[in-house]
Amino acid sequence: MTLHSAIAAVTDRIEQRSAASRRAYLDDIAATRQALVAGPARHRLACSNLAHGFAACPADDKRRLLGAAALNLGIVTTYNDMLSAHRPYERYPELMRAEAARLGAVAEVAGGAPAMCDGVTQGRTGMELSLFSRDVIAMSTGVALAHDMFDATLMLGICDKIVPGLVIGALAFGHLPTVFVPSGPMPSGITNAEKNAVRQAYAAGKASDADLLAAEAGAYHAPGTCTFYGTANTNQMLLEIMGLMLPGSAFVAPDTPLRDALTRAAVERAVAIAGFGDTAQPIGPMLDARAFVNGIVGLCATGGSTNLTIHLIAMARAAGLSINWDDFAAVSAVVPLLVRAYPNGKADVNGFRDAGGVPFLVRELRRAGLLHDDVRTILGAGLAPYEQTPTLDAAGRLVFAATPAESADETVVRPFARPFQATGGLNLLTGNIGRAVIKSSAVALEHQTVEAPARVFASQEAFLAAFKAGLDEDFVAVVRFQGPRANGMPELHKLTPPLGLLQDRGRHVALVTDGRMSGASGKVPAAIHVTPEAAAGGAIARIRDGDRIRLDVATGRLDVLVPADEWAARPPVTADLAANGRGGGRNLFTALRRAVGSAEDGATTLAGPMVLEDGR
């Protein structure tokens, strides 16, 4: 299999621009691992330190930890009862401790990290904490792993900011082997089409609160991830295609015998790659430029969440790598769309799984030369094992079988030879407004070019008020001061039903915002993550009501059609953002809003500008 030249070129550019920072990162890991060759770090702890570290362990575990050969696995969990995807994690530590003991090892919960639900906080002040929670999770992971007690780690996390936060935290301890352990999606409820029909009817005043709640409760109804292909499920696909968890494990249902078998197997794998000898697989060297490019390929091939155009950049920075939106655009231009799962199609992730899932996707992309096959994973060298699907044999033992050669449903998953479209449907837009991302795979071709007057709003609440007051015309909604510096860059999903309703009425509408729409970006063209943001003086702050805006996916342009001299002379509007620091815990994040970088820099607060080979 020959690697596609465009994929090779993107990878080369990342490696070249990141050479100095990646080398420094790997040097730090090598120094740490060299110090541990003689044995576990805990054996260099003072007696009092070690006694504290295993004080609460059962007697058998204490004996193991005092020995030279026993491995200690640190579990970082983001379990809570409220977050449906994380509810199944309550019983994982007990299962993992038992499996570790069976293998002669020890497993301890090293610490917990917060996990908030964006579905609960949509449209609320809590959503303004959501993006920053990723960096808090990374720091919490660092606290958990700071005790020098562990030989490998097991990460329990799934949803939007949680997986990126855990990855960033794990990369700060890049000398440790790390295995991610998912819990899987909830059973399918009412279809996404039915749910959205009720949402649009509600926006039009044709459905009641009771109707809307019944629809929402019918969609989100059980433990497990939400079943649409949003950020949580995109995260799981990424972890699988980047080799951080077991093959085919992303979308196995929670609380089933197969899921429990995969959880035990994850512990077994962590034991196999733990420590500091030749068989160890530390996460830092494993997650190199090739692995991240594989993740971008998977994102484009599945029409995944636009949130990952922020999170992958932040995760890569933690590994000493610099990725930008040009890299995403270059990959998307050559990677075909092979999956249609809502919001890109009608099926949910259970349908994606049943049609072949990630193993089918890996096989098609790998054999087409669109994935780096010379990567390291938790299973060793190469991606061939990730073409297999887990199942239980007649005796209930976990086995990995060849994935069927044909898709079980080509309306959901297609082979490389018959893609849904020739490109990945994730586009970079540039122009005199700035740089933005659009998820075009969810937008019908006839809606991928919009030219209309601007209607400018400072919040989604202001837009909703205008809609309720009768806004019904062709326009481009400009919702600004929603970037990371302004208010933490919340998701703006409350805009989708009214904009979708207007589009269905035949109106030419689009959205331009420095906020996020993320994994549920849908049928309305939305230029999101506009950078520079309005709060940083970005050009989006110069737009006035009535300015004609042209959004064109085909040309990759996002422009205000104002004479150049007038545009250059027009000062940006400013806004009083003081209220964004009051109420709902937002005052706790004031320092983060001041320190955060741009969306294209990963909207991170955890590191300053990287030192790159070209001096940028």
PyMOL commands that set and color helices and strands:
alter all, ss='L'
color gray80, all
select helices_A, chain A and resi 5-17+19-35+41-44+47-54+59-66+87-102+118-121+127-144+162-172+192-203+209-219+231-241+257-273+283-286+289-302+308-318+325-332+349-355+357-367+384-387+440-442+445-447+460-468+484-487+493-504+518-520+534-536+539-542+564-569+578-581+586-595+599-601
alter helices_A, ss='H'
color red, helices_A
select strands_A, chain A and resi 72-77+106-112+152-156+178-180+376-377+380-381+388-392+398-402+426-431+434-439+449-457+475-479+509-513+526-531+548-552+557-560
alter strands_A, ss='S'
color yellow, strands_A
deselect
rebuild
show_as cartoon
